[in-house]
Amino acid sequence: MTLLTTQFKQIADAAVPLTQELIVLDESQASLRQWQSSIHSGYLRILETVAIRMAFLLGGIIIVLVLSELSQKAIFRYVRDVRKRHQLLLLRRIVTVILMAIVLAMGFVSEFASLATFAGFITAGIALALQTVIVSVAAYFFLIGRHGVKVGDRITVSGVTGDVIDVGLVRLSLMELGGAGSDLHSTGRVVVFSNSVIFQAAPFFKQIPGTGYVWHEVVVKLERGADYTLAEGKLLEAVNSVYSQYRESLEQQHQTLEGMFSVPVSTPSPQARLQLGEDRLDLVIRYPVVLHRETEIDNQVAKKVVETIENLPDLKAAVGGPTIRPTAKS
């Protein structure tokens, strides 16, 4: 009897802990099944969220691309002016890039606060690293404005005179012109300036919008006792005979100029005046010349003036050798 009791106690001491372990095991299995179910549901929610974000992202990209393509077709269809078309196409590319960046940012960033912080740091870094480029891009919109610079214009930047051959987003390219006086010719070099040059202290000269002429002048030294009235009348008549060949085109430019500005501007035409120096008296005749034809017109004026002087003995005795020069550097 004692032996049986002892065995029962031994079995009971071993069975009770095993029962408790079974209970704990069942509870652990239930917890694991619950966690597994929760993780599976979480995976499904994440996949659903990712799928929705990807759908919105792809949809936004498609919308931006479609709008970009439609705007390009509209520009080519309705805008006939080549310069305006180039400007609108450039603006279209900039807007497309900005919208694409916004769509990508909204697609990959879940919290607006994080996006704002990230954008702030990125903007500050870009502004510091690309300061000159940003200023050049801003200057580009000044250059292509209503009274801005276009291809073919003659400008002077930092002492360099040239004809504009390209107005880019960040740089301005000129075909350099060199020579003395009115004899300007291509040097065979292209000069490139950053667009930001218009914000610098260096002078920037360009033609008046809608015009394509500059002023030159014939200077004749008058001898003592000369007939000033005769010299002025004959030489002015000689210059006018050359000017009459292209008068009509300059008058049309002047009409265009009057329609653009409210400031009164006199019609370009040859003008004569006497210029008193320290020990001499000069007759100066100013006349407009068409850009890109300066040498041709100056040659005609020089020949006509010399011919007039040689054919009139009284005039030949009253004046010295004539010279031609620009009133300002072209």
Buried (B, 14 or more C-beta within 10 A) or exposed (E): EEEEEEEEEEEEEEEEEEEEEEEEEEEEEEEEEEEEEEEEEEEEEEEEEEEEBEEEBEEBBEEBEEBBEEBBEEBEEEBEEEEEBBBBBBBBEEBBEEBBEEBEEBBEBEEEEEBEEEEEEEEEEEEEEEEEBBBBBEBBBEBBEEEBBBEEBBBBBEEBBBBBEEBBBBBBBBBBBBBEBBEBEEEEEEBEBBBBBBBBEEEBEBBEBBBBBBBBBBBBBBEEEBBEEBBBEBBBEBBBBBBEEBBEEBEEBBEEBBEBEEEEEEEBBBBBEEEEEEEEBBBBBBBBBBBEEBBEBBEBBBEBBEEBBEEBEEBEEBBBEBEBEBBEEB
